[in-house]
Amino acid sequence: MLFKRHPHLLAATTIPALTLLLPAALLSSCQQKRPETQATATPATAPTTTTPDSAASGSRKYLARPLIKDIYTADPSAHVFNGKIYIYPSHDIETGMPENDNGDHFAMRDYHILSMDSIGGKVTDHGVALDTKDIPWAGRQLWAPDAAFKNGTYYLYFPVKDKQDVFRIGVATSKSPTGPFKAQPQPIPGSLSIDPAVFTDTDGKTYMYMGGIWGGQLQRWRTGKYDASKPKEQEPGPQEAALGPKMARLSDNMLTFAEPVKEVQILGADGKPFLSGDNKHRFFEGGWLHKYNGKYYFSYSTGDTHLLVYATGDSPYGPFTYQGVIMNPVEGWTTHHSIVEVNGKWYIFYHDTELSGKTWLRNVKVTELKRQPDGRIETINP
């Protein structure tokens, strides 16, 4: 979710992202083609539809087109419920806030849920499903969510800063996959950081993975308690073990953790954890777990090197051994995804900045995920 100015930024991002460095006056062409950016732009009572296609936008070629163009969306968590595809993304808005390394310009305030009957079909925006003002403990910044279904109820898991400006994970419930969702009065006890990803195994047990460094605040939890004195971008030293994502099994009621939060180990081919300085392999944010042929695939973003990578293991608890790159850098600084099976094929949902050229105004996309016979994922050039 985060933006940081790095010396290699120009090499890691595509040309439209360079507009971030230009004076505002030079961005008028991007602004003219922007969709509206208010948080309540699409009323819940009047869904909108758009049909994706595979044509190029202008002179730049893209692997896929935005699923919806009426609002900005990012961080798509996709699920199949009752034979239909539902997408739970962030809702990007233009706030006019200056960019900073803490990600304050990602000041999202609500969620819109999208649905589609099939890949390549019409996409429906079901309007506002949850708003920050309806979360009793929330302060600001409603970042990347996920969802699950169990016990006849749909659960929406979301990270938002509390009134002390600390990211926690909350949960809201609904009898409909599109909401509206009603938030619990308090965050999940023991939850922390950002990017909840919820996985239900074939035995019915459900797990949550969470965490993101820098503005995601994971580095401030190194002692097990939140340390506000830690610099917002501090990581362990380059030769120290990198911070891993956190995880816990959810209780049967899906509202609390059934066990203490644990750190997930991600190992290299040598069986050793990655070092913090190895930013092409170490975990940054945006974890996701899926299962294929009995193997658990944990995928994540490397953040400042803009890769989506994956590691595999034999248990939802890990450890997971690094396997390779799923997707090369998208247009824009952030990269965040989900992977889901639809009618026997696998797809990756992701985002870039095709519509705006601005890293904080993104659009979700989907493309097929292909594997080699041994289960290895083929690298995608978006």
N, C-alpha and C positions, 0 to 999 in steps of 0.2 A: 504493500500500500504506500510505500514511502518514496519520497524524492530526495536525492542528495546530489550536490554538485561534486562530481569526481573528475579528475584529469582525463580519464578515459571515457567520459560521457559521450563525446562526439563519435568515438569509434563504436560504442555500444548501441547507439540509437540511430534511427533513420533520419533522413533529412528533415521531414516536417517537425521533428522534435527540436530542431535548431531554432524554431520560432520562439522557443522559451527564452532565448537570449536576446531577442530583438526588442526594440522599443514597442510600446503598446500600439503606437500609430501604424506600425507595419503589419499588425495582425488583423487589419480590417477585413481582409478577404476571408480569413478563417471565421471571423465573427459573423460575417454575412451568411455563411452556410451552417451556422450552429443551430441545433434544435433549441427549443426553449429550455430554460435552466431552473425554473422555480420548482421547489420541492413538491408542490401540489398540482403540478401541471396537468396530469391525466386523472380526471375524477374516477373514483372507484365505481361510480354508477355508469360510466361511459368508457368501456375498454376500447383501445385502438388496435388496429392490426396493420402489419406490414409484411411483405413477402421478400425474404432474402434472395439474392441471386449471386452469381459467381463472376460478374463482370468486373473490370478494373475501375478504380476511382481515379478519374483524370488520367495522368500519364503513369501513375504508380500502380504496379501490379500487386494485388493482395490474394492470398490463398482463399479467403472467404470474405463475405460482406457482413456488415453489422446486422444483427437480428432485428433490431428496432432502432429507429432514427428520431422518434419524437422526443425522447429523453435520453440523457447520458446514463449508461449502466456499466458496471465493472464487477470483477470478482465473482463470476457466475458459479453458483453451486447448483448442479443439475441432478434431478431425481426422476424416476419413473414411478408414478403412483396411479394405480388402477388403469394401466395401459397408456397413460398420457404423460408427456414430458413437462415437468415444472422446473422453472429456473428461478433461483433465489439470489439476486445480485445486489450489490451496492447501488445507490442512486446518486451519481455525481451531480453536483450543482456548482454554478459560478457564484462565489461569495465575495469576490474582490479582495480576499485576504492575500497578503504577500506570501510567496513561497518561502518555506524554511525547512531545515533539515529534520525538524520534529514532525513534519507532516500536518501542520495546523491548517494548511490550505485545503486539505481533504476534510471538509467540514459538513459531511453529509448528515441529513436530518431525518430521513425516512426510508422505507423500503417499498418498491413496487415489485410485484411478483409477475413473472411472465409464464405463458404456457404455449405449447404447440402439440398438435396431434401426431406429427411426424417430423423427422429431420427434413428440412427444406420446405416445410409447409408454412402456413400462416402463423404468425406470432401474435398472441393477445397480451396486452398490458392490462392487468386487472386493477390497476390503481393502487392507492396507498393502503398497505396492509398493516403497517406499524409505524408510528411516529415517535420521535424522541419525547415529545411533550406528554405522551401516554405511558412512559416508563417512569415510575415513581422515583427511582434512585438515580436516574440518568443526569449527566451533566451535558456532554457534547460529544460529537464525532461518532456517528453510527456507522461502523465499518463493516467489513465483509462477513455475511451471515452464512448459516447452513440450516438444513431442515431434516426432519425425520418423521416417520409415522409409526405409531405403536398404540395398542390398546384403544383403537378407534379414535385417536386424537393425533393431530398434526402438531409438531413442535418446531418452533423457529428459534434457533440459537443465534445470539448476536453479541458482538463486543461493543461496548460503549464506555466512555470515561464516566466515572461516578462524579459526585459533586466535589470530591477532593482531587479530581483530575487523574485518577488511577483507572486504567483499563481493567474491566471485569467482564465476565461472560454472563449474560442473562438468558432467560428462556421465556417464550410466550406461547400460548396454546390457542388452537382453533379446531373446530369440527370440519373446516374446509381447507384444502391445500392452498387456497388463495387468500385465506383470511377473511375478515380482519382478525388479527391476533391480539390476545390480551396478555400483557406482560405480568410475570410474577412480581410481587412487591419488593423483592430483594434479589441481588445477583446470586448465582450458584455458589454456595459456600466452598471455599478453596479454589475458585476459578481465578484466572489471571491472564493478562496479556490479550492477544487478539486472535483472529482467524480460526474460530472453532470449525472443526470438520468432524462430522458424526458418521460412524460406520457401524452397521448392524451385520454381524457375522451370520453364517448359516445355522449356528446353534441358537440364534435369537438374542445373544448378548450384544449390547451396544456400547461403543467406546467413543470418547471424544478426544481429539487431538487439537492442540492449541499452541499459540506462541508466535512471536515475531520480535526480532531485535530492533535496535535503534528506537524509532518512535513507537514501536510495539511494546516497549518497556521490559522485554524479557530479561535483559541484562540487569535490571534493577531488582530481580528476584533471586539472585545467585545464592543468597544465604537462606532462602526459604521465606524471608519476609521482605516486603517492599522497602527499598532504600531510595528515598527521594534525592539523596545527595549524589547519587551516581550520575555522571554526565549522560545525557540522553542517547548518545551514540556509543558509549563505552562498550567494548567487547573485551573478552579475555585477551591477554597478550598474544601476539602472532604465533608464538611457539607453545601456547597453552591449548588444551582441548577446547574445541568450539562448543558453544551452547547448543543443546539439542532442544527440540520441541518437547512439550509436556503432554501427558495423556492420563486418562483415568477411565475406568468402566463406569457407565451410568447405572444408577439404581433402576429397579423395575418401573418406578413411576416417571422416569426420564427427566426428573426435575433436580436431582442431586447426584453427587458422585457416590459410588458404592465402596470406594477405597481411596487411600491417599493418592495424591497426584504424583506421577513418576516422570522421570526424564527418559526420552526415547534415544537410544544409541544408534547413530548412523556411522558405519564403519567403511573404511577403504578396502581394497582387495587384499591388503596385508593384515586385515583383521583389527586394525587400530583405528580409534576415533580420528576424524579429521581435525586438523589444527585450525584455530581461529583465523590465521592468516591465509588459509587455503579457500579464498572466496569464490572459486569456481566449483567447489564441491560442498562446502559447509552449509548447513541450514540457515536461512534468513527469515522466511515467513511462508505463509500460504500452503500449509501441509494438506495432503489429501490421501486417503487410503482406499484402495479397492482390491478385490480378490480375483485372481484368474488362475484356473487350473490348480487350485489348492495352495497357491503362493499368494502372499500378501505384498502388495506393491505400495510403498510409501513414496509419494512424489511431493516436490516442494520447489519453491523459488530460491535462487541463490542471491537475489536482491541486487547488489551493486554490480554484479556481472550479468544480470538480466537473463538467466537461463532457467528453464524448467527441467529438473532432473529427477531421477528416481532411484530407489534402492529396494531390494526385496528381502523378505524374511519368511520364517516358518510359523510365526505367531503374531497376533495383533500387537503384542507388547514389544516386538523386535527381539534381538537387534536386527537392523536392516543393513544389508551390504550394498554399497553403491554399484549401479549398473551402467548409467549413461545419461545422455541428454534426450529428453522428450521433445522439447521445442527450443529452437534458437531464438534470439531476442526479437520481440515484437516491436512495432513502432510505439514509442513512448518509453518512460522509465520503468514503470511497474509491470509485473507479470504475475498473473494469478489464475488458477484453473480449477476444473473438476473433470473427472473421468467417469463415464457411465455407459452401461450396456443398453442398447435399444434394439429389440428384435434381432438379437444374435450378432449385432455389430457393435463395436466400441467407438465412442466419440469423446473428443476433448472439447470442452467449453473453455473459452479464454477471452481476453480482451486486448484491444490496442487503442490507438488514438486516431483512427482514420477520419472520423467525422470532424474533429476539432484541431488536431495537431498539438493539443495541449495535454500534458501528462496527467492533469487532474480532471479532465473531461473525457472519459473513455467510453467505449462501446463494446458490447459482448458479441462474440462470434462462436461458431462451432465448425469442426472439421473431423473427418474420420481418423481414428487412431489405429494404426496398422502394426502388426507384430510379425516377427519372424517365427518359423516353426518351433523354435526352442522357447518362445515366450518373450523374447527380447523386443522392446518397443523401438520402432523405426523413428528416427529423428525427423521432425517436421520443420520446414522452413516457412514461416507464416507470411 
